[in-house]
């Protein structure tokens, strides 16, 4: 009888590391979201979308690129962009040469909302995370986070079908 693969259980140190990481990230995310909502009325997920758009050339990204950059599913991103459109912070634009393609553009009002929210948010990130660590720990946190992200992205790329070029119908990139 086949019993399947052998489970590599976590040893006590690995279990403590996992649980500390899980609790810390959940509490940190919840705290940052609460403070952003209180101070700016912006959910953290929406803030992240505004940031990604603000950093893009001409403040425009293809919706698929924005979903990837924001670590979001396309359906969740579409819902969030619809809410941001209602607020007047983002415009959704169709691609004239690819009816399936669309872009999200950060409006001046959206940039102003982000600009107003950023100082308090950065202070919160600093207070709850960065200032709790030594410079060496900040470097280690970045290295560890990048290693996990690279592993997750590599695994994700292996399990999804390649969809071909990002713009198969020649729609000009945002800009």
N, C-alpha and C positions, 0 to 999 in steps of 0.2 A: 504494500500500500504506500502510495506517494504522500509524503507529509508536507511537501512544499519547501520553500527556502528556509534556511535556519535564520531565526531572528537574532540580530545583534543587539541585545538589550543595552541600555545605557548603564554605565557603571555609576557609582554614587557621585563622583565629581562631575561627570557629564550630566547627570540628572539635575544636580544643583545648578550647573551653568545654564541648562535649558530652561529650568523653571524661573531662574532669576532674569534671564533674557526675556522670556515671555511676559512675566509680570511687569518688568521695567518698560518694555515697549508698549504694552497695552495701557499702562497708567500714564506714560508720557503722551501717547497719542490722544488719550481722552482729555488730559489736562490742557494740551495745546488747542484741541478743538473747543473745549469749554471757554478758554480765554479768548480765542479768536471770535467765537460767537458773541461773547459778552462785550468785547471791546469794539468789534467791527461789524457784527452781524453776518459774518462770512463763515460758513463751514470750512473746515480744514481742507477737504477734498476740492472745494471750489477755489480756495486760495491757491492750491497747487496748480490748478488749471490756469489761473490768471498769471502765476509766476512763469509757467512754461511758455505761455503766449508772449509775455513781456520780454522774454529772453530770445525769442525767435526773430529772424530777419523780418522787418516790417510788421512785427507783432502778429504774424500769420503762420498757421500750421495746418497741414492736411489733418482731417479728423483722425485718420488711422495713426499718423505720427504722434498726434497729441495723446491719443489713448495709450500708446506705447510709452511715451515720455512720462505720463502721469501714472503709469502702472495700473491702468484701468481697463475694464472690458469696453468694447465699443458701445454696447447698449447702455451701460452705466454712464459713460462719457456723454453719449447723446442726450440722456436725460439731464445731466448736469449742465450741458451747454444750453439746452432749452431754458433752464432756470436762469442761467446767466444772460441769455438773450432777453428774457422778460425784464430783467433788471437794467437792461441797456448797456451791459458791460461787454458783451460779445456779440458779434454778427456772424451768422453762418452764411457762407457764400458758395454757390454752386460752381463747378468747373465747367466752362462752356464747351469743352471738347470731350468730357467724360461725365455723362449724366449720373454715374454712380459716385463720382468723386465730389467731395466738398471740403471746404476750408473753414476754420474758425479764425476770426480776426478780433483781436482785443481792441475795443473802442477807447477813445480818450477818457470817457467816464469810467470804464473798467480799469484803465491804468491809474486814474486818480483814486479809485477805491482801493486798489492794491497799494499805491503809494501811501495812502493814509493808514492802512492796516499794517504795513511792514514794520515800522519801528517797534510797536508793542509786541508783535509776533517774534521779531528777532530777540528782543529783550527776554521774552518768555523762553525761547529756545536756549538762550544763553543761561538764564537762571536755572532752568530745570535739567539741562544736560551739560552744556559746555563747561560752565563754571564748577560743576561737580567733579570734573576730571582734570588730571594733570595734562600738560601739553603732550607728553608721551602717550597717555591713555587716549587722547583725541586722535593721535596718529594711528594707534592700534585699532581704535574703533573704526576709523576710515578703512584701514586695511582689511579688517574682519568683515565689515559690511560689503566692501567691494568683492571680496572672495565669495561671500554668500550670494550676492547679486550675480556675479559671473557664473557661478554654478547653476543658479536657478534659470538664468537666461539660456545657458547652453542646454540644459535639460528641456526647457520649453521649446527651443528651436528644433530639437530632435523629435519632439512629439507632435509638432504641428506641421501641416503641409506647407511647403514653400508656395507662396502665392505669386511668385514671379516678381517682376520689377514693380516698384511702388507706384509707377504711373504708366501702365501699359498702353493707354490711349493718347499719350502725348500731351496731357494737360500740363501746362507750364507749372513749375513748382511755385509755391507761394512767394510773392515778392513783387 
